[in-house]
Amino acid sequence: NAGFVLFLNTQDITYLILMVCEFAFFQVLFFIYTKLYRGIERTLVNHMAFLLCVGFVIQSRLSTKTAIRQFIIASVSLVITAFIPLVIRSIDDFSRFELLYGVLGIGLLASVFVLGSTEYGAKLSLNFGVVSIQPTEFVKLLFVLFLASGLYEASQSNDSERIFRIVLIVALIHIGILILCKDLGSASILFIVLLIMTYYYKRDIRILLVGFLSVSAFLVLSYFVFSHVHS
């Protein structure tokens, strides 16, 4: 429906082509996920598809060129996810790679801070000729794996508080680099993930209350401090 509205307002047939391709994409997505991931929670898949669909629409409105590129990336990613079950079944303990997750995550973010190109006021991507990637998208997954591994280690250790503080510091370094890159959206996402997983570890509701108030205040403040957020 949104794609058709864009077409009516612009008379650009590209929107119709994107609309048909995206509709077919989601049919394939539902088929692959239900076949490969036996017993999957379909509501979760539907929510993922909905958010991805909203992204397609917003990207199309901004630029059909980038929307096409984004669609290609999503299609390739869909093929890659077909191999994820095989990877998961071949690794018996993901928590062993805690150090790797943390170092790789910080390294990727640091590369963006040093070498990244600025788009819409923030350093978001690394450009390699005609190819552009956003390392932050990989860091989001690494960040969750790092926190899960670190908090699990803390829960099993006699020196849990020291390990927890180290995990917290490394997590805040991730978020700090994103703030320096002015990628405030990703910084907020990682901070909220940190809040929820820390709450799950500590079981203290004050963590959520103070944390969500803090991130809300930060986002309001960023509206006045950062011109690209204001825009």
N, C-alpha and C positions, 0 to 999 in steps of 0.2 A: 504494500500500500504506500509506504513512504517513498519507495523507488518510483512508483507511478506518479506520485505528486511532484517529485523532482522533475520528471520528464514533462509533465504538463506545464510547469513553470518555466522550463528552459527550452523545450522542444528539441532537446539533445537526445538522440536515440541511444547514446552510450549508456544512459541511465536504464533504459529498457533491457539492454544486453546484460548489464551488471545484475539487474534484478532477476533475470532468468537464470544466469549462472549461479548467483548466490542461493536461489531457491533449490537448484539441483545440488549445490554443495551441501546444504543442510540435509537433504534426503540421503545423500551418501554418508554423511557424518552419522546420522541416526542408525543407518544400516550397519556400518562398520563397528560402532561402539556396542550395539546390542549383540552382535555376533562374536566379537573378540573378547569383550568383557562380560563374561557370563555372570548373571546375578547383579549387574550394575544397578545402582539407584537411578532410575530414569529421570526423576525430578532434578537431580544434579546435572545430568546431561542437558535437560531442557533449559535450565538456568544458564549454563555455559553457552548454549546456542543463542539464547536471548541476548546475553551481553555482547556476544560476538556480532550478532545481527545489528544491534544498536551501533556498534563500532563501524560496521560497514556503511550504515546510513550516514552517520556523521562525517566519515571520511569522504563519502561520495559528494556530500554537500560542499565540503571544503575544496576538493580537487578530484576530478575523475582520474587523472593520471596517477595520483598516489593511491586512490581507491583500487585501481587495477593492480598496482604493485602489492597492496595489502592483501588483495584477494589471492594473488599468486602465492604469497608467503603463507597464508592460511591453508591453501590447498596442499602445499608441500608439507606443512606441519601436520596436516591430517594423515598423510601417508606415513610420516615418521612415527606418529603415535601408534600405528599398527604394530610396531616392533617393541613398544614399551612393555607389554606383558612378558615377552621373552627376556628382556633385560632384568625385570623385577624377579623373575623366577630363577635367574642365574646368580643372583647376589643374595646371600643368606643373612647378611648383617650390614645394613647401611650405616649404622652408627660408628663403624670403624673408621670412616673417612671424614670425621669431624674437622680435623686440621685442614684437609684438602678443601672442604667446602668453604671454610672461612678465608683461607689464603686466596683461593681462586676468586671468590666473590669480591674481596677488597681489591685484588689485582685488576679485575675487569672494570670496576668502578673508577679506579685510579687511572686506567688507560683512557677512559672517557674524559676525565678531568684534565688530563695532560694533552691528549690528542683529539678529543672529540670536537665536532663541529656544532655551532650554536644554531638552534632552530627555535623560533618563537620565544627567544629570550633565555633558553636553557640549553645546556650541553646535554644532548641526548644520544647521539649516534657516532659511530666510526665509519668513515667513508673509504672504500677501496675501489676507486674508479667509479664504475656505474653501480656498484653494489654498496648498499648501506645497511648496517646492522645496529641494533640497539642492545648492547650487552646487559642493560638493566633487566630485560625480559628473562635472561638466563639467571641473573643474580637473584631474582625473586624466588626461584625454585631452590637455588643453592642456600639462600638465607633461611628458608624453612627447614631444609635438611640440616643446616648447621645448628639452628636453635634446638631442633628435636634431638639431635645427637648430643649436644652439649648439656641440655637439661636432663636428658636420660642419664648421662655420665654423672652429673651432680647428684641425682636422686639415688645413685648406687654407691656413692663415695662417702667415706667417713669425713671428708673435708668438703662437704657440699657447698658451704657458703663461699669459700675461696673460688671454687670452680664456677659457681653461679656468677660471681663478680667478673671473672674473666670473660665468660660468655656474654655478659651484659656489655662490657667494654667493647668487645669485638663487634657486637651488634650495633652499638651506637656509632662506631667508626664507619660502618656501612652507611648509616643514615646521615652522618656528618658530611661524608663525601658527596652524597646526593644533594645536600643543601648547598654545598660549595658549587656544585654544578647547576644550581637553581632548578633542579628537577624536583620540585616540591610535591608533585603528585605521587611520584614513586617513593619519596622520603616518607610521606604520610602513610602510604600503604605498608611499608616495612615497619613503621612505628606501631601501627595498629596490630600487625601480625605479632610484633614483639610483646605488645600489651596482652593480647589474648593468650599467647603461649606461656607468658610469665604468670598470668592469672591461673592458668591450668596447673602450673607447677607449684605456685604458692598458695592457691585457694584463698586469696584475700581480695574481697570485693573492692577495697579501697584502691587497688592497683588500676582497676578498670575506670573507676570514677575519676580519679586524679588524672589518669592518662588521657581519657577522652576529652576532659575539660582542657587539658594542655594542648592537645593536637587541634582542638577547635579554636582555641585562642591563637595558636600559631598560624592557622590558615586565615583567620580574620586579619591578623597583623600583616601577613604576607600580601594581602590585597592592597594595603597602603604602602608597603615597602618595595615590592617588586612590580615594576611597570608591566611586565608581560602577564602577570597574574591579573592585574587590574584590567588589561586589555581583553 
